[in-house]
Amino acid sequence: MKRILLTAVVLSFASLPSLTPAAVTAEVLEVKKIWDAGRHNAFTDLLRWREQWWCVFREADDHVGGDGGIRVLVSADGTAWRSAARLTEPGIDLRDPKLSVTPAGKLMLNCGGSVYGGTKVLKSRQSRVLFSDDGSTWTAPRPILTPGEWMWRVTWHNGVAYGAAYDSKTASNAPSGPEWLLNLYRSTDGIVWELVKKMDVTGRPNETTLRFEPDGTMLMLVRREGDDRLGHIGRAKPPYQSWTWQATNHRFGGQNALRLPGGEWLVGTRDYTGITKGTAGSRTLLAQLQPDGKLASLAKFPSDGDTSYPGMVFRDGQLWFSYYSSHEGKTSIYLAKVAIRGG
């Protein structure tokens, strides 16, 4: 497979010293399909836990509609994968699974639970959480928060879980349509959540990834479906009440972020820049987050159309990067290994 080598140069930005100026290179070493058993396989996450690799994603009949289930894959070496579990809930479409590890060392999976009632029209939804001691046997999906709220990703920091949940209930009339709500929550057990802040993000905010700097500064990467649709990146120090915001130069789609040992941030997301009328055109992108909030492209993976939603793990100088794509016809799950230098 042809290797890809691209470079992004980051300039200094005095007001954001936590983002160290550096040049990072990304060389795609290999990309392999690891699963295509479902009719539609999508929305991945990836985790290293107990010396094994864990990959989760949704299996269903299509991108929306139907009763999707969560497939859990495990691998000792990242090459040979087997199914450890398939998680379902009658009448519920379980979507966008995300993995984390609790302070007690258990696997935690959070996901959305949508109701379509045999149609492609969303009737209701509510977030779910599940827990496991071994990755194979899981608790039943447990609803959290209130009906209508979707906590898209959970991130643990210093023994506390944080997540941003969005709700498409009408909050105000915006030029792009009814505005959506985005709330920041915290929990010590992943089940009972308390409100930290009602976020002031406009433009129909939805999928949100939270990450942390070593000093406790929280990064919030927010997908927006209204206004100009550009992703927004927020930063705040504890107790996460005062936020500064930057607009990126990309729309987000299934965005994930990872901090390198040198302090640089990598972002994986759907890249819409190649889309033209009458074609699919979207790709899965790896980029470096620059101090001004813009993304500098590092690599685009073999992908097209229905794609993105990466899982990201950095280990021994390599980025392990799971994603899904329909570029080979059937929407399938892929795993890429990328050499990262300079971070």
ABEGO torsion letter per residue (X at the ends): XBBBBBBBBBBBBAABAABBBBBBBBBBABBBBABAABABBBGBBBBBBGGBBBBBBBBBABABEEBBBBBBBBBAAGABBBBABBBBBBGBBBBGBBBBBBAAGBBBBBBBBBBAGGBABBABBBBBBBBBAAGABBBBBBBBEBBGBBBABBBBBGGBBBBBBBBABBABBBAAEBBBBBBBBBBAAGABBBBABBBBBBGGBBBBBBBBBAAGBBBBBBBBABEAGBBBBBBBBOAGABBBBBBBABBBBGBBBBBBAAGBBBBBBBBAAABBBGBAGBBBBBBBBBAAGBBBBABBBBBBEBBEGBBBBBBGGBBBBBBBBAAAGBBBBBBBBBBBBGX
